């Protein structure tokens, strides 16, 4: 007897309308005259060093919190797995 989900795999694909891609504007031609000399980037001592903004700080703290949550989640799963097998062994191998 076929699986109850056999009807899904044997059914024809349902056509899904796909929207047309938007028109891409033409790129203007590059200027024929090349720049006279490339400009060098500023020296590191001349570059401004800014303190992290509140958004950057919040993003960093959020990432740290998420990492901590992942560690505790992993530890919880390991605890549950260990005591599941330990408990099974303890109960059935007295």
Protein Blocks (a to p, Z undefined) as FASTA:
>chain_A
ZZfklmmmmpccddddddddddddddddddfbdcfbdcddddfklpccddddfklmmmmm
mmmmmmmmmmmmmmmmmmmmmmmmmmmmmmmmZZ
